[in-house]
Amino acid sequence: MTATIDTIATRIIAGGKITEEEALTLVNASGNEVFALFLAASRVKQHFVGDQIHLCSIINAKSGRCSENCSFCAQSAHHATDAPVYPLVDEEQMVKCAVEAQRNGSSCYGIITSGSGIKKGEELDRICRAVRRIKTETAITPSCSLGIIDLQTAVALRGAGVETYHHNLETARSFFPQVCTTHDYEEDVDTVVLAKRAGMKVCCGGIIGLGESPAQRVELAMTLAELGVDSVPINFLNPIEGTRLAGASNLAPLECLKTIALFRLILPTKRITVCGGREKNLRDLQSWIFFAGANGTMIGNYLTTTGRPADEDWQMLKDLELTISECCG
């Protein structure tokens, strides 16, 4: 299989594509084949996106009481967790956190709200005001993740200066009914399409380790390629007490890295950012994400769980002699 992996990487670098059948074969890579897969992904990454690493940060701007029943989510009203519950924070807090994110080295900053969608009127207006201030008072690039939106909301966000809309598909279409039953997968797909139509870039990925098969991870990556998303966040499940997936096991580090490598081969030109759950799932192999094909990571805290201290991530990047991009594009 090692020769096949090298051939696939060479074809991708020459402008070709990996087939779904080939990707499904590679999910079974084992032993030395796994390291050949990482090397292939690293070659493809270096060719298309270079060796600069992008850092991003987020603010949990509105937390809890979400009406959706996503199996993994601590903020769902269907689960009994210790996740914080509060309404949309004020404009000043959103701007303050953007300044802090820039200080920590992030080039992108996401305003994230719980719920199936943002309310038009004061909530949307407040976010738009904060985005305008972030654009003028910092050098960081603002993005938003506000749930399912319509074209009017997408246009308003773009007009305020939102450059990227973040909306995860979470998992493969074939597995989604096992994760969430309160909305349809196509509503998420439509949000991605509308955000692009409004002129925003789209950051769209999912969570690995929800119980999906390796083949369904490939299915998700193929769907993202078909949609032409601009960047892909990969999260790994961090089981939260009180959710339906509280008893799930963490993935093995090499399984996580194989997934990153496959996403790179399927999405060779995209930014691939490793976000939530990396500390719990990758453990001592966190630094290997860049060898396996990632070219970005989230720094700081996540929505309802803490990340590791920013200075530890900075030390990791320094030890790897990686260059941090100052641009979110």
Secondary structure, 3 states (H helix, E strand, C coil): CHHHHHHHHHHHHCCCCCCHHHHHHHCCCCCHHHHHHHHHHHHHHHHHHCCEEEEEEEEEEEECCECCCCCCCCCECCCCCCCCCECCCCHHHHHHHHHHHHHCCCCEEEEEECCCCCCCCHHHHHHHHHHHHHHHHCCCEEEEECCCCCHHHHHHHHHHCCCEEECCCECCCCCHHHCCCCCCHHHHHHHHHHHHHCCCEEECCEEECCCCCHHHHHHHHHHHHHHCCCEEEEEECCCCCCCCCCCCCCCCHHHHHHHHHHHHHHCCCCEEEECCCHHHHHHHHHHHHCCCCCCEEECCCCCCCCCCCHHHHHHHHHHCCCEECCCCC
